[in-house]
Amino acid sequence: MSNLFSLIKINFSNYFNISSVKSFTSLVKVILFISLYFIIGIFIYFFARYMVTGFNALHIAYLALSEFFGIGSMFILAISVFKVDIFNEQDSDFLLSLPISKKTIVASKLINIYFFNLLLSILIMVPVYIAYLDIINYSGMLTKMILSLFIIPIIPTTIAVFINSIITIISSRFKYKKLIQTILMLALITFSMYFAFNLNSNLELNIFDIENSFNNFFNNVYPLTKYFTNMIINNDLNSTIIFVGLSLVSIIILILFLSIFYNKIATKYASLNTKIIKWKKQKNKSPLSCLIKKELKRIVYSPNYLLNSCLGLILLIIIPILLIFFDLDNIQNIPITKAMVIKNLPLIFIFFLLLSCTSSSSLSLEGKNLYILKMLPLKFKDIWLSKVLSNIILNIGASIIALIIFNIAFNLDTKINILSFVTILTTSIFISLFGLVVNLLFTNFTWKSEIKAIKQSAAAFITTFAGLLLGLFLIFNDYTSKINYIYIVNLGLVALSIILIIFLNSFGQKIFENLDT
């Protein structure tokens, strides 16, 4: 047990980077995280209050709890699938050499993932519980609500780790492990999107029996919903035992399952991680083209990098493919029509492209090898251009594919195609420059696993949520219906891009030279 606590302590210290907690970037990261955490919580509270009030008018207020429980659990599952890093850790070979059982190692890693998901559970459900108790004023369920906060993340964590482990085990049998792992993850995303569309299209809402209609839907989305609802609302002992028991049993089975494969798979991936990039002399190729090639290889052959940094691009391609098979005008439960999609297509591209940025972590991913870039006869302009252009190439390439599929689905006119392409170009340039500037200001070279730089660094955090907030603002405001709105947005993105280029050319060189790993 002492070994388990020691490993958990080490994992948490690495997770929060306690050794550099006094640094400016760490302080900014903590402040931004706490601020955003409370802002999102407040937003969820008001939305939940709106839902509870609406359902309460029909005397079925508890459906708001069921809704947020089901959707929240699916959200935690989706986030965890891309965050899980059980086998691919640089410390795996060291841990395996210690006199510690594989079960203890696996358990410590699962607890680390569970803790992050617990924060998500609290973020989603606490505002909902407060809104529910404020309106319904029934404090008798408070104890069960507090208990549920700790139980809710277990099943999504278990499923996510199991899925990711199966993909890792399968991909480890192939020569190009990373590439196969990426393909399997993309297939999983496609299947999940198809399932979500199909589930919505098959929802039958009976206005004379709304309660059972919603209950059936939530139970289909997440079967544990009925046990959660009975535990909280009806204080049902059997449902409580099943809900808690299934969660605890599932995590125990997962630990036993992973313990069997951990040694073999972790060893393979440890050897894979020791592979370094060899710099070969390229004939008739400029340094910039070689750097771009290196960046693109790193993105394509790293599932964590591709799926976390380019998720917007992946969804941008999958969604129009699904729209070929699903007629939006005939799906009653989705308040979106073909005409709405066509009219707002440039804004749709803006939203997803602002969520797709590899440059926000590209500099941090150099890690301890940053000195190589500094020692080579390279201009800083070539370095930052390679990281920006690689993201632009990916964004434009994926967006053109998506635009072609949109044309197949909706038969778009020339004006929408031209306007969409211009928007793709301006947005791709802006987000690529913005991500690099943020990464230049908030670098993280002390990571032990690449997921720390890709998803848990201050630069990735700022870029992702700044892009998300900007995308939501551009889509949901009173000016979207104006004729010249999209033209003004494009001009604004061009202006911001010029400012970022001036910053890189004026101050970037000095900041880069002062970077120290």
Secondary structure, 3 states (H helix, E strand, C coil): CHHHHHHHHHHHHHHHCHHHCCCHHHHHHHHHHHHHHHHHHHHHHHHHHHHHHHHHHCCCCHHHHHHHHHHHHHHHHHHHHHHCCCCCCCCHHHHHCCCCCHHHHHHHHHHHHHHHHHHHHHHHHHHHHHHHHHHHCCHHHHHHHHHHHHHCCHHHHHHHHHHHHHHHHHHCCCCCHHHHHHHHHHHHHHHHHHHHHHHHHCCCCCCCCHHHHHHHHHHHHCCCHHHHHHHHCCCCHHHHHHHHHHHHHHHHHHHHHHHHHHHHHHHHHHHHHCCCCCCCCCCCCCHHHHHHHHHHHHHHCCHHHHHHHCHHHHHHHHHHHHHHHCCHHHCCCCCCCHHHHHHCHHHHHHHHHCCCCCHHHHCHHHHHHHHHHHHCCCCHHHHHHHHHHHHHHHHHHHHHHHHHHHHHHHCCCHHHHHHHHHHHHHHHHHHHHHHHHHHHHCCCCCCCCHHHHHHCCHHHHHHHHHHHHHHHHHHCCCCCCCCCHHHHHHHHHHHHHHHHHHHHHHHHHHHHHCCCC
